[in-house]
Amino acid sequence: MIVLRPPEVGQHREWLDFVGEFAGAHIAGASADAMLLSTLGDPTAYQAWVAAMGAHERGEDLPPGRVACTTRWIEQDGEIVGSINLRHELTDYLLREGGHIGYAVRPSARRRGVATAALRLMLAQASRLGINPVLVTCDEDNLASARTIERCGGVLEDVREGHRRYWITLPDTPQGYAVRPLDCQPLRGRLVELRPVTEDLAARVKAGEPQPDWAPDFPREDDLVALAMHGEDGTPAQTWGSRLIVRRRDGAVVGTLGFYGPPDETGRVEIGYGLVPSARGAGLITDALALAVPAALAAGATVQAHTRADNVASQAALVRAGLRATGARNAAEEWHYLIERPGGTA
Ligand SMILES: CC(C)(COP(=O)(O)OP(=O)(O)OC[C@H]1O[C@@H](n2cnc3c(N)ncnc32)[C@H](O)[C@@H]1OP(=O)(O)O)[C@@H](O)C(=O)NCCC(=O)NCCS
């Protein structure tokens, strides 16, 4: 029987035996790079590493840019036959190529269903953590891994820079819906480009450094708030965060558009946007929403917006993007607009 076991201090010898079989090759899912692996023959270093993995699973003491991660050894009849890990969130890098889950099986245990069984068990763990859908990737020419992912229900989204990217949608998750993270690539329309905000830019904005490509009246107060929210909670700022609205005609940054955080428990995201006064009245927001709303729907989200009752321009742009007024207002007397995810009832 295949089981997933948390790394244990008492299994140092068995673990070294497992590692030895890879003869220095990278061990996917082991949560250790070659440099770290080379130090782990020492029992004290090994103990510290096992403790660190426990902390990382709880989201504690994470190195910069790292997210919480569950690491397990794959055991069969008491022998360590593989390693597998589950990253609880996607960074830009993980969304592009690393995915949520990595795994490896020792050469002597391959081709007997170990990886397939282990991936199924880790998907159950992802479900318990509310991660759905799950991104699993492999090198384009890694037939064994591609087959493993497909056996577990992976649907190929694309092949990006030599990596096959599969999404696995889990049936019975606590949320009961599946929303994928938004892609962090720039989106280009007829009049504007939506450019994700980098960590570097957010830091410059927070430090009050104006950028040469900003329109003279950028940023507005609201833009500053949107940019300051970037990565505020310590998670890599990405996917559902702010985008700069760049006017294609002259490359000027004229506003921001973004979502106020990831989808809620019903799969809804709230979109917000604004242009500097000098860029208004030229169709730019209509073009920006025509990029962002379909992207959010394609990810599986329901999109909602609130706009002041007298903001006719904003309402017209929302309607052109397919949202409809629901007739509801919030405490600030703003009208509520909504477009549901395909097949959704949020
Ligand atoms: C990829 C890897 C984890 C597969 O482990 P495994 O335990 O041998 O996989 P399984 O036995 O569960 O096989 C899964 C499927 O791949 C197929 N497969 C396995 N090895 C294969 C090979 N060398 N060529 C083609 N297909 C192969 C199996 O036939 C099976 O398909 P099937 O169910 O349709 O018969 C293992 O080869 C490995 O550790 N490779 C190095 C690390 C790695 O590539 N990790 C993945 C990173 S994304």
The ligand as a MOL file (V3000), in Angstrom:
LIG
                    3D

  0  0  0     0  0            999 V3000
M  V30 BEGIN CTAB
M  V30 COUNTS 48 50 0 0 0
M  V30 BEGIN ATOM
M  V30 1 C 7.5670 10.8120 -13.3500 0
M  V30 2 C 7.6980 9.7270 -12.2660 0
M  V30 3 C 7.3950 10.3770 -10.9390 0
M  V30 4 C 6.6840 8.6110 -12.5780 0
M  V30 5 O 6.6850 7.7170 -11.4810 0
M  V30 6 P 6.1390 6.2190 -11.5880 0
M  V30 7 O 5.8410 5.7660 -10.2280 0
M  V30 8 O 7.0610 5.4270 -12.4120 0
M  V30 9 O 4.7750 6.4540 -12.3970 0
M  V30 10 P 3.5710 5.4240 -12.5030 0
M  V30 11 O 4.0890 4.0480 -12.3360 0
M  V30 12 O 2.4870 5.8710 -11.5810 0
M  V30 13 O 3.1670 5.5950 -13.9980 0
M  V30 14 C 2.2800 6.6160 -14.4240 0
M  V30 15 C 2.0040 6.4480 -15.9040 0
M  V30 16 O 3.1880 6.8100 -16.6570 0
M  V30 17 C 3.5370 5.7340 -17.5150 0
M  V30 18 N 4.9880 5.7000 -17.5550 0
M  V30 19 C 5.8030 5.4630 -16.5080 0
M  V30 20 N 7.0840 5.5330 -16.9130 0
M  V30 21 C 7.0470 5.8110 -18.2170 0
M  V30 22 C 8.0440 6.0220 -19.2030 0
M  V30 23 N 9.3440 5.9750 -18.8770 0
M  V30 24 N 7.6430 6.3050 -20.4560 0
M  V30 25 C 6.3300 6.3990 -20.7680 0
M  V30 26 N 5.3400 6.2170 -19.8770 0
M  V30 27 C 5.7090 5.9220 -18.6280 0
M  V30 28 C 2.9680 4.5110 -16.8690 0
M  V30 29 O 2.7630 3.4670 -17.8020 0
M  V30 30 C 1.6740 5.0320 -16.3060 0
M  V30 31 O 0.7050 5.1600 -17.3440 0
M  V30 32 P -0.5180 4.1380 -17.4240 0
M  V30 33 O -1.1950 4.2470 -16.0880 0
M  V30 34 O -1.3090 4.6390 -18.5450 0
M  V30 35 O 0.1120 2.7940 -17.6370 0
M  V30 36 C 9.1100 9.1100 -12.2360 0
M  V30 37 O 9.4510 8.7020 -13.5290 0
M  V30 38 C 10.1690 10.0680 -11.7270 0
M  V30 39 O 10.3950 10.1610 -10.5310 0
M  V30 40 N 10.8580 10.7970 -12.6310 0
M  V30 41 C 11.8680 11.7780 -12.2240 0
M  V30 42 C 11.2630 12.9610 -11.4960 0
M  V30 43 C 10.1520 13.5910 -12.2690 0
M  V30 44 O 10.1820 13.6500 -13.4970 0
M  V30 45 N 9.1630 14.0940 -11.5400 0
M  V30 46 C 8.0360 14.7700 -12.0960 0
M  V30 47 C 8.3400 16.2150 -12.1380 0
M  V30 48 S 6.9670 17.0610 -12.7970 0
M  V30 END ATOM
M  V30 BEGIN BOND
M  V30 1 1 1 2
M  V30 2 1 2 3
M  V30 3 1 2 4
M  V30 4 1 2 36
M  V30 5 1 4 5
M  V30 6 1 5 6
M  V30 7 2 6 7
M  V30 8 1 6 8
M  V30 9 1 6 9
M  V30 10 1 9 10
M  V30 11 2 10 11
M  V30 12 1 10 12
M  V30 13 1 10 13
M  V30 14 1 13 14
M  V30 15 1 14 15
M  V30 16 1 15 16
M  V30 17 1 15 30
M  V30 18 1 16 17
M  V30 19 1 17 18
M  V30 20 1 17 28
M  V30 21 1 18 19
M  V30 22 1 18 27
M  V30 23 2 19 20
M  V30 24 1 20 21
M  V30 25 1 21 22
M  V30 26 2 21 27
M  V30 27 1 22 23
M  V30 28 2 22 24
M  V30 29 1 24 25
M  V30 30 2 25 26
M  V30 31 1 26 27
M  V30 32 1 28 29
M  V30 33 1 28 30
M  V30 34 1 30 31
M  V30 35 1 31 32
M  V30 36 2 32 33
M  V30 37 1 32 34
M  V30 38 1 32 35
M  V30 39 1 36 37
M  V30 40 1 36 38
M  V30 41 2 38 39
M  V30 42 1 38 40
M  V30 43 1 40 41
M  V30 44 1 41 42
M  V30 45 1 42 43
M  V30 46 2 43 44
M  V30 47 1 43 45
M  V30 48 1 45 46
M  V30 49 1 46 47
M  V30 50 1 47 48
M  V30 END BOND
M  V30 END CTAB
M  END
